[in-house]
Amino acid sequence: MNESMVLELASNAMQVTLMITLPIVAVSLIVGVLIGIFQAATQINEATLSFVPKLLMLFLLLALLGPWMLQNLTQFTHTLYSNLPALAR
C-alpha cells in the first residue's frame, strides 16, 4: 500500500462524508436562520420553537434522501471491501 492509494482512499472517504452530511447541515442551517429571523421579529424566545421545526425538517429530509445516502455509503463500502486485497499489500 503506497501513499497514493492512502490519499485516494482518504479523498474518497471525505467526498462521501461531505455528500452525505451537506444536505443535512444545509437544511438545518436554513431552518435555523428562518426560525431565528422569526424569533427576532416577534421577540418570542422559546427554545422549542427552534428545536421542533429543525427536527421535523431533518426527519423529512432523511425520509426523502435516506435511500440515496444509504446507496452512496453502500457503494463506498463495497468498493473499499473489493479493493481490500490491493490495499493490504
Jmol script that loads the backbone (N, CA, C; Angstrom):
load data "model"
ATOM      1  N   MET A   1       0.849  -1.168   0.000  1.00  0.00           N
ATOM      2  CA  MET A   1       0.000   0.000   0.000  1.00  0.00           C
ATOM      3  C   MET A   1       0.895   1.231   0.000  1.00  0.00           C
ATOM      4  N   ASN A   2       0.785   2.007  -1.059  1.00  0.00           N
ATOM      5  CA  ASN A   2       1.644   3.187  -1.151  1.00  0.00           C
ATOM      6  C   ASN A   2       0.869   4.453  -0.780  1.00  0.00           C
ATOM      7  N   GLU A   3       1.584   5.561  -0.826  1.00  0.00           N
ATOM      8  CA  GLU A   3       0.989   6.822  -0.375  1.00  0.00           C
ATOM      9  C   GLU A   3      -0.164   7.283  -1.254  1.00  0.00           C
ATOM     10  N   SER A   4      -0.079   7.041  -2.553  1.00  0.00           N
ATOM     11  CA  SER A   4      -1.142   7.493  -3.446  1.00  0.00           C
ATOM     12  C   SER A   4      -2.445   6.739  -3.182  1.00  0.00           C
ATOM     13  N   MET A   5      -2.342   5.469  -2.829  1.00  0.00           N
ATOM     14  CA  MET A   5      -3.554   4.696  -2.505  1.00  0.00           C
ATOM     15  C   MET A   5      -4.198   5.210  -1.220  1.00  0.00           C
ATOM     16  N   VAL A   6      -3.361   5.560  -0.245  1.00  0.00           N
ATOM     17  CA  VAL A   6      -3.879   6.086   1.020  1.00  0.00           C
ATOM     18  C   VAL A   6      -4.557   7.432   0.786  1.00  0.00           C
ATOM     19  N   LEU A   7      -3.925   8.286  -0.007  1.00  0.00           N
ATOM     20  CA  LEU A   7      -4.502   9.598  -0.296  1.00  0.00           C
ATOM     21  C   LEU A   7      -5.798   9.475  -1.090  1.00  0.00           C
ATOM     22  N   GLU A   8      -5.849   8.554  -2.026  1.00  0.00           N
ATOM     23  CA  GLU A   8      -7.073   8.341  -2.803  1.00  0.00           C
ATOM     24  C   GLU A   8      -8.199   7.818  -1.912  1.00  0.00           C
ATOM     25  N   LEU A   9      -7.877   6.898  -1.034  1.00  0.00           N
ATOM     26  CA  LEU A   9      -8.873   6.359  -0.115  1.00  0.00           C
ATOM     27  C   LEU A   9      -9.388   7.443   0.827  1.00  0.00           C
ATOM     28  N   ALA A  10      -8.490   8.260   1.352  1.00  0.00           N
ATOM     29  CA  ALA A  10      -8.906   9.345   2.252  1.00  0.00           C
ATOM     30  C   ALA A  10      -9.739  10.381   1.508  1.00  0.00           C
ATOM     31  N   SER A  11      -9.363  10.673   0.287  1.00  0.00           N
ATOM     32  CA  SER A  11     -10.114  11.633  -0.521  1.00  0.00           C
ATOM     33  C   SER A  11     -11.524  11.129  -0.809  1.00  0.00           C
ATOM     34  N   ASN A  12     -11.624   9.860  -1.184  1.00  0.00           N
ATOM     35  CA  ASN A  12     -12.945   9.276  -1.446  1.00  0.00           C
ATOM     36  C   ASN A  12     -13.802   9.251  -0.183  1.00  0.00           C
ATOM     37  N   ALA A  13     -13.188   8.942   0.955  1.00  0.00           N
ATOM     38  CA  ALA A  13     -13.937   8.914   2.219  1.00  0.00           C
ATOM     39  C   ALA A  13     -14.451  10.309   2.569  1.00  0.00           C
ATOM     40  N   MET A  14     -13.630  11.329   2.360  1.00  0.00           N
ATOM     41  CA  MET A  14     -14.072  12.691   2.652  1.00  0.00           C
ATOM     42  C   MET A  14     -15.161  13.153   1.686  1.00  0.00           C
ATOM     43  N   GLN A  15     -15.056  12.756   0.417  1.00  0.00           N
ATOM     44  CA  GLN A  15     -16.089  13.116  -0.551  1.00  0.00           C
ATOM     45  C   GLN A  15     -17.434  12.491  -0.181  1.00  0.00           C
ATOM     46  N   VAL A  16     -17.426  11.228   0.174  1.00  0.00           N
ATOM     47  CA  VAL A  16     -18.665  10.556   0.557  1.00  0.00           C
ATOM     48  C   VAL A  16     -19.237  11.197   1.823  1.00  0.00           C
ATOM     49  N   THR A  17     -18.381  11.501   2.779  1.00  0.00           N
ATOM     50  CA  THR A  17     -18.833  12.135   4.015  1.00  0.00           C
ATOM     51  C   THR A  17     -19.474  13.485   3.735  1.00  0.00           C
ATOM     52  N   LEU A  18     -18.842  14.291   2.906  1.00  0.00           N
ATOM     53  CA  LEU A  18     -19.409  15.597   2.562  1.00  0.00           C
ATOM     54  C   LEU A  18     -20.714  15.467   1.793  1.00  0.00           C
ATOM     55  N   MET A  19     -20.771  14.536   0.854  1.00  0.00           N
ATOM     56  CA  MET A  19     -22.003  14.350   0.073  1.00  0.00           C
ATOM     57  C   MET A  19     -23.176  13.961   0.965  1.00  0.00           C
ATOM     58  N   ILE A  20     -22.910  13.180   1.976  1.00  0.00           N
ATOM     59  CA  ILE A  20     -23.989  12.696   2.831  1.00  0.00           C
ATOM     60  C   ILE A  20     -24.374  13.735   3.888  1.00  0.00           C
ATOM     61  N   THR A  21     -23.411  14.433   4.449  1.00  0.00           N
ATOM     62  CA  THR A  21     -23.726  15.361   5.531  1.00  0.00           C
ATOM     63  C   THR A  21     -24.129  16.751   5.060  1.00  0.00           C
ATOM     64  N   LEU A  22     -23.730  17.144   3.865  1.00  0.00           N
ATOM     65  CA  LEU A  22     -24.022  18.502   3.403  1.00  0.00           C
ATOM     66  C   LEU A  22     -25.511  18.816   3.327  1.00  0.00           C
ATOM     67  N   PRO A  23     -26.369  17.948   2.792  1.00  0.00           N
ATOM     68  CA  PRO A  23     -27.805  18.284   2.786  1.00  0.00           C
ATOM     69  C   PRO A  23     -28.384  18.448   4.194  1.00  0.00           C
ATOM     70  N   ILE A  24     -27.943  17.624   5.124  1.00  0.00           N
ATOM     71  CA  ILE A  24     -28.451  17.706   6.493  1.00  0.00           C
ATOM     72  C   ILE A  24     -28.025  19.023   7.138  1.00  0.00           C
ATOM     73  N   VAL A  25     -26.770  19.369   6.996  1.00  0.00           N
ATOM     74  CA  VAL A  25     -26.268  20.605   7.591  1.00  0.00           C
ATOM     75  C   VAL A  25     -26.914  21.823   6.928  1.00  0.00           C
ATOM     76  N   ALA A  26     -27.071  21.789   5.607  1.00  0.00           N
ATOM     77  CA  ALA A  26     -27.651  22.931   4.897  1.00  0.00           C
ATOM     78  C   ALA A  26     -29.105  23.159   5.304  1.00  0.00           C
ATOM     79  N   VAL A  27     -29.891  22.099   5.374  1.00  0.00           N
ATOM     80  CA  VAL A  27     -31.297  22.246   5.772  1.00  0.00           C
ATOM     81  C   VAL A  27     -31.392  22.728   7.214  1.00  0.00           C
ATOM     82  N   SER A  28     -30.570  22.197   8.085  1.00  0.00           N
ATOM     83  CA  SER A  28     -30.580  22.628   9.477  1.00  0.00           C
ATOM     84  C   SER A  28     -30.200  24.101   9.598  1.00  0.00           C
ATOM     85  N   LEU A  29     -29.220  24.526   8.826  1.00  0.00           N
ATOM     86  CA  LEU A  29     -28.795  25.924   8.841  1.00  0.00           C
ATOM     87  C   LEU A  29     -29.892  26.845   8.323  1.00  0.00           C
ATOM     88  N   ILE A  30     -30.511  26.481   7.210  1.00  0.00           N
ATOM     89  CA  ILE A  30     -31.564  27.321   6.616  1.00  0.00           C
ATOM     90  C   ILE A  30     -32.760  27.430   7.548  1.00  0.00           C
ATOM     91  N   VAL A  31     -33.202  26.308   8.097  1.00  0.00           N
ATOM     92  CA  VAL A  31     -34.340  26.329   9.016  1.00  0.00           C
ATOM     93  C   VAL A  31     -33.985  27.120  10.276  1.00  0.00           C
ATOM     94  N   GLY A  32     -32.781  26.962  10.777  1.00  0.00           N
ATOM     95  CA  GLY A  32     -32.356  27.705  11.968  1.00  0.00           C
ATOM     96  C   GLY A  32     -32.331  29.201  11.740  1.00  0.00           C
ATOM     97  N   VAL A  33     -31.857  29.629  10.570  1.00  0.00           N
ATOM     98  CA  VAL A  33     -31.833  31.060  10.261  1.00  0.00           C
ATOM     99  C   VAL A  33     -33.247  31.610  10.126  1.00  0.00           C
ATOM    100  N   LEU A  34     -34.117  30.867   9.440  1.00  0.00           N
ATOM    101  CA  LEU A  34     -35.506  31.324   9.288  1.00  0.00           C
ATOM    102  C   LEU A  34     -36.221  31.409  10.631  1.00  0.00           C
ATOM    103  N   ILE A  35     -36.014  30.446  11.491  1.00  0.00           N
ATOM    104  CA  ILE A  35     -36.620  30.474  12.821  1.00  0.00           C
ATOM    105  C   ILE A  35     -36.028  31.618  13.641  1.00  0.00           C
ATOM    106  N   GLY A  36     -34.729  31.839  13.507  1.00  0.00           N
ATOM    107  CA  GLY A  36     -34.090  32.946  14.226  1.00  0.00           C
ATOM    108  C   GLY A  36     -34.627  34.300  13.785  1.00  0.00           C
ATOM    109  N   ILE A  37     -34.849  34.466  12.488  1.00  0.00           N
ATOM    110  CA  ILE A  37     -35.432  35.712  11.988  1.00  0.00           C
ATOM    111  C   ILE A  37     -36.851  35.874  12.530  1.00  0.00           C
ATOM    112  N   PHE A  38     -37.612  34.787  12.518  1.00  0.00           N
ATOM    113  CA  PHE A  38     -38.973  34.835  13.053  1.00  0.00           C
ATOM    114  C   PHE A  38     -38.965  35.191  14.539  1.00  0.00           C
ATOM    115  N   GLN A  39     -38.056  34.589  15.306  1.00  0.00           N
ATOM    116  CA  GLN A  39     -37.976  34.880  16.738  1.00  0.00           C
ATOM    117  C   GLN A  39     -37.547  36.316  16.995  1.00  0.00           C
ATOM    118  N   ALA A  40     -36.642  36.835  16.182  1.00  0.00           N
ATOM    119  CA  ALA A  40     -36.206  38.218  16.358  1.00  0.00           C
ATOM    120  C   ALA A  40     -37.314  39.197  15.999  1.00  0.00           C
ATOM    121  N   ALA A  41     -38.085  38.858  14.977  1.00  0.00           N
ATOM    122  CA  ALA A  41     -39.164  39.759  14.556  1.00  0.00           C
ATOM    123  C   ALA A  41     -40.317  39.763  15.552  1.00  0.00           C
ATOM    124  N   THR A  42     -40.610  38.625  16.141  1.00  0.00           N
ATOM    125  CA  THR A  42     -41.746  38.541  17.063  1.00  0.00           C
ATOM    126  C   THR A  42     -41.323  38.618  18.530  1.00  0.00           C
ATOM    127  N   GLN A  43     -40.055  38.620  18.811  1.00  0.00           N
ATOM    128  CA  GLN A  43     -39.488  38.651  20.168  1.00  0.00           C
ATOM    129  C   GLN A  43     -39.967  37.475  21.019  1.00  0.00           C
ATOM    130  N   ILE A  44     -40.155  36.337  20.380  1.00  0.00           N
ATOM    131  CA  ILE A  44     -40.503  35.100  21.095  1.00  0.00           C
ATOM    132  C   ILE A  44     -39.197  34.341  21.320  1.00  0.00           C
ATOM    133  N   ASN A  45     -38.858  34.126  22.572  1.00  0.00           N
ATOM    134  CA  ASN A  45     -37.623  33.405  22.898  1.00  0.00           C
ATOM    135  C   ASN A  45     -37.971  32.063  23.524  1.00  0.00           C
ATOM    136  N   GLU A  46     -38.414  31.173  22.702  1.00  0.00           N
ATOM    137  CA  GLU A  46     -38.762  29.826  23.157  1.00  0.00           C
ATOM    138  C   GLU A  46     -37.800  28.839  22.516  1.00  0.00           C
ATOM    139  N   ALA A  47     -37.142  28.016  23.321  1.00  0.00           N
ATOM    140  CA  ALA A  47     -36.136  27.087  22.805  1.00  0.00           C
ATOM    141  C   ALA A  47     -36.752  26.014  21.915  1.00  0.00           C
ATOM    142  N   THR A  48     -37.941  25.572  22.272  1.00  0.00           N
ATOM    143  CA  THR A  48     -38.566  24.509  21.475  1.00  0.00           C
ATOM    144  C   THR A  48     -39.017  25.006  20.115  1.00  0.00           C
ATOM    145  N   LEU A  49     -39.195  26.320  19.987  1.00  0.00           N
ATOM    146  CA  LEU A  49     -39.599  26.874  18.694  1.00  0.00           C
ATOM    147  C   LEU A  49     -38.508  26.673  17.647  1.00  0.00           C
ATOM    148  N   SER A  50     -37.265  26.665  18.054  1.00  0.00           N
ATOM    149  CA  SER A  50     -36.195  26.422  17.084  1.00  0.00           C
ATOM    150  C   SER A  50     -35.873  24.935  16.959  1.00  0.00           C
ATOM    151  N   PHE A  51     -36.124  24.175  18.010  1.00  0.00           N
ATOM    152  CA  PHE A  51     -35.752  22.762  18.003  1.00  0.00           C
ATOM    153  C   PHE A  51     -36.730  21.896  17.217  1.00  0.00           C
ATOM    154  N   VAL A  52     -38.009  22.065  17.445  1.00  0.00           N
ATOM    155  CA  VAL A  52     -39.019  21.190  16.841  1.00  0.00           C
ATOM    156  C   VAL A  52     -39.072  21.314  15.316  1.00  0.00           C
ATOM    157  N   PRO A  53     -39.097  22.519  14.721  1.00  0.00           N
ATOM    158  CA  PRO A  53     -39.105  22.586  13.251  1.00  0.00           C
ATOM    159  C   PRO A  53     -37.848  21.992  12.614  1.00  0.00           C
ATOM    160  N   LYS A  54     -36.694  22.214  13.246  1.00  0.00           N
ATOM    161  CA  LYS A  54     -35.463  21.616  12.718  1.00  0.00           C
ATOM    162  C   LYS A  54     -35.547  20.097  12.749  1.00  0.00           C
ATOM    163  N   LEU A  55     -36.045  19.569  13.840  1.00  0.00           N
ATOM    164  CA  LEU A  55     -36.170  18.118  13.977  1.00  0.00           C
ATOM    165  C   LEU A  55     -37.128  17.549  12.942  1.00  0.00           C
ATOM    166  N   LEU A  56     -38.259  18.215  12.741  1.00  0.00           N
ATOM    167  CA  LEU A  56     -39.223  17.755  11.742  1.00  0.00           C
ATOM    168  C   LEU A  56     -38.655  17.815  10.329  1.00  0.00           C
ATOM    169  N   MET A  57     -37.949  18.883  10.013  1.00  0.00           N
ATOM    170  CA  MET A  57     -37.355  19.008   8.672  1.00  0.00           C
ATOM    171  C   MET A  57     -36.259  17.957   8.455  1.00  0.00           C
ATOM    172  N   LEU A  58     -35.501  17.661   9.498  1.00  0.00           N
ATOM    173  CA  LEU A  58     -34.455  16.647   9.365  1.00  0.00           C
ATOM    174  C   LEU A  58     -35.057  15.255   9.184  1.00  0.00           C
ATOM    175  N   PHE A  59     -36.157  14.970   9.885  1.00  0.00           N
ATOM    176  CA  PHE A  59     -36.832  13.691   9.676  1.00  0.00           C
ATOM    177  C   PHE A  59     -37.366  13.587   8.251  1.00  0.00           C
ATOM    178  N   LEU A  60     -37.946  14.669   7.751  1.00  0.00           N
ATOM    179  CA  LEU A  60     -38.448  14.693   6.379  1.00  0.00           C
ATOM    180  C   LEU A  60     -37.314  14.516   5.382  1.00  0.00           C
ATOM    181  N   LEU A  61     -36.209  15.206   5.620  1.00  0.00           N
ATOM    182  CA  LEU A  61     -35.052  15.089   4.729  1.00  0.00           C
ATOM    183  C   LEU A  61     -34.483  13.677   4.735  1.00  0.00           C
ATOM    184  N   LEU A  62     -34.394  13.077   5.903  1.00  0.00           N
ATOM    185  CA  LEU A  62     -33.888  11.705   5.974  1.00  0.00           C
ATOM    186  C   LEU A  62     -34.839  10.723   5.302  1.00  0.00           C
ATOM    187  N   ALA A  63     -36.129  10.992   5.385  1.00  0.00           N
ATOM    188  CA  ALA A  63     -37.094  10.119   4.711  1.00  0.00           C
ATOM    189  C   ALA A  63     -36.964  10.242   3.194  1.00  0.00           C
ATOM    190  N   LEU A  64     -36.690  11.452   2.718  1.00  0.00           N
ATOM    191  CA  LEU A  64     -36.567  11.666   1.269  1.00  0.00           C
ATOM    192  C   LEU A  64     -35.207  11.240   0.725  1.00  0.00           C
ATOM    193  N   LEU A  65     -34.139  11.596   1.428  1.00  0.00           N
ATOM    194  CA  LEU A  65     -32.792  11.336   0.919  1.00  0.00           C
ATOM    195  C   LEU A  65     -32.119  10.123   1.554  1.00  0.00           C
ATOM    196  N   GLY A  66     -32.797   9.453   2.470  1.00  0.00           N
ATOM    197  CA  GLY A  66     -32.211   8.286   3.133  1.00  0.00           C
ATOM    198  C   GLY A  66     -31.761   7.194   2.182  1.00  0.00           C
ATOM    199  N   PRO A  67     -32.605   6.812   1.210  1.00  0.00           N
ATOM    200  CA  PRO A  67     -32.150   5.773   0.271  1.00  0.00           C
ATOM    201  C   PRO A  67     -30.916   6.183  -0.543  1.00  0.00           C
ATOM    202  N   TRP A  68     -30.868   7.447  -0.939  1.00  0.00           N
ATOM    203  CA  TRP A  68     -29.704   7.932  -1.692  1.00  0.00           C
ATOM    204  C   TRP A  68     -28.451   7.906  -0.823  1.00  0.00           C
ATOM    205  N   MET A  69     -28.578   8.323   0.439  1.00  0.00           N
ATOM    206  CA  MET A  69     -27.443   8.307   1.355  1.00  0.00           C
ATOM    207  C   MET A  69     -26.957   6.887   1.600  1.00  0.00           C
ATOM    208  N   LEU A  70     -27.898   5.983   1.820  1.00  0.00           N
ATOM    209  CA  LEU A  70     -27.544   4.587   2.051  1.00  0.00           C
ATOM    210  C   LEU A  70     -26.890   3.969   0.825  1.00  0.00           C
ATOM    211  N   GLN A  71     -27.370   4.322  -0.364  1.00  0.00           N
ATOM    212  CA  GLN A  71     -26.776   3.808  -1.590  1.00  0.00           C
ATOM    213  C   GLN A  71     -25.327   4.279  -1.732  1.00  0.00           C
ATOM    214  N   ASN A  72     -25.069   5.552  -1.441  1.00  0.00           N
ATOM    215  CA  ASN A  72     -23.700   6.065  -1.526  1.00  0.00           C
ATOM    216  C   ASN A  72     -22.785   5.394  -0.510  1.00  0.00           C
ATOM    217  N   LEU A  73     -23.266   5.226   0.703  1.00  0.00           N
ATOM    218  CA  LEU A  73     -22.456   4.550   1.720  1.00  0.00           C
ATOM    219  C   LEU A  73     -22.196   3.092   1.363  1.00  0.00           C
ATOM    220  N   THR A  74     -23.224   2.419   0.844  1.00  0.00           N
ATOM    221  CA  THR A  74     -23.058   1.024   0.449  1.00  0.00           C
ATOM    222  C   THR A  74     -22.089   0.891  -0.708  1.00  0.00           C
ATOM    223  N   GLN A  75     -22.177   1.785  -1.666  1.00  0.00           N
ATOM    224  CA  GLN A  75     -21.267   1.740  -2.814  1.00  0.00           C
ATOM    225  C   GLN A  75     -19.823   1.982  -2.374  1.00  0.00           C
ATOM    226  N   PHE A  76     -19.611   2.954  -1.474  1.00  0.00           N
ATOM    227  CA  PHE A  76     -18.257   3.214  -0.978  1.00  0.00           C
ATOM    228  C   PHE A  76     -17.716   2.017  -0.216  1.00  0.00           C
ATOM    229  N   THR A  77     -18.549   1.428   0.635  1.00  0.00           N
ATOM    230  CA  THR A  77     -18.120   0.275   1.417  1.00  0.00           C
ATOM    231  C   THR A  77     -17.821  -0.923   0.521  1.00  0.00           C
ATOM    232  N   HIS A  78     -18.668  -1.137  -0.492  1.00  0.00           N
ATOM    233  CA  HIS A  78     -18.430  -2.238  -1.427  1.00  0.00           C
ATOM    234  C   HIS A  78     -17.118  -2.025  -2.190  1.00  0.00           C
ATOM    235  N   THR A  79     -16.872  -0.814  -2.630  1.00  0.00           N
ATOM    236  CA  THR A  79     -15.611  -0.510  -3.326  1.00  0.00           C
ATOM    237  C   THR A  79     -14.423  -0.707  -2.396  1.00  0.00           C
ATOM    238  N   LEU A  80     -14.562  -0.296  -1.157  1.00  0.00           N
ATOM    239  CA  LEU A  80     -13.484  -0.458  -0.188  1.00  0.00           C
ATOM    240  C   LEU A  80     -13.188  -1.934   0.067  1.00  0.00           C
ATOM    241  N   TYR A  81     -14.236  -2.732   0.246  1.00  0.00           N
ATOM    242  CA  TYR A  81     -14.030  -4.160   0.504  1.00  0.00           C
ATOM    243  C   TYR A  81     -13.498  -4.891  -0.728  1.00  0.00           C
ATOM    244  N   SER A  82     -13.927  -4.479  -1.907  1.00  0.00           N
ATOM    245  CA  SER A  82     -13.423  -5.156  -3.110  1.00  0.00           C
ATOM    246  C   SER A  82     -11.959  -4.805  -3.370  1.00  0.00           C
ATOM    247  N   ASN A  83     -11.512  -3.644  -2.928  1.00  0.00           N
ATOM    248  CA  ASN A  83     -10.105  -3.232  -3.103  1.00  0.00           C
ATOM    249  C   ASN A  83      -9.245  -3.608  -1.919  1.00  0.00           C
ATOM    250  N   LEU A  84      -9.806  -4.292  -0.934  1.00  0.00           N
ATOM    251  CA  LEU A  84      -9.067  -4.629   0.276  1.00  0.00           C
ATOM    252  C   LEU A  84      -7.812  -5.482   0.015  1.00  0.00           C
ATOM    253  N   PRO A  85      -7.861  -6.471  -0.867  1.00  0.00           N
ATOM    254  CA  PRO A  85      -6.612  -7.209  -1.125  1.00  0.00           C
ATOM    255  C   PRO A  85      -5.493  -6.330  -1.675  1.00  0.00           C
ATOM    256  N   ALA A  86      -5.841  -5.367  -2.519  1.00  0.00           N
ATOM    257  CA  ALA A  86      -4.820  -4.478  -3.067  1.00  0.00           C
ATOM    258  C   ALA A  86      -4.318  -3.514  -1.997  1.00  0.00           C
ATOM    259  N   LEU A  87      -5.187  -3.146  -1.063  1.00  0.00           N
ATOM    260  CA  LEU A  87      -4.780  -2.229  -0.001  1.00  0.00           C
ATOM    261  C   LEU A  87      -3.907  -2.900   1.044  1.00  0.00           C
ATOM    262  N   ALA A  88      -4.043  -4.200   1.182  1.00  0.00           N
ATOM    263  CA  ALA A  88      -3.291  -4.928   2.208  1.00  0.00           C
ATOM    264  C   ALA A  88      -1.844  -5.218   1.801  1.00  0.00           C
ATOM    265  N   ARG A  89      -1.522  -5.000   0.560  1.00  0.00           N
ATOM    266  CA  ARG A  89      -0.150  -5.303   0.108  1.00  0.00           C
ATOM    267  C   ARG A  89       0.846  -4.336   0.624  1.00  0.00           C
TER     268      ARG A  89
END
end "model"
wireframe off; spacefill off
backbone 0.3
color backbone group
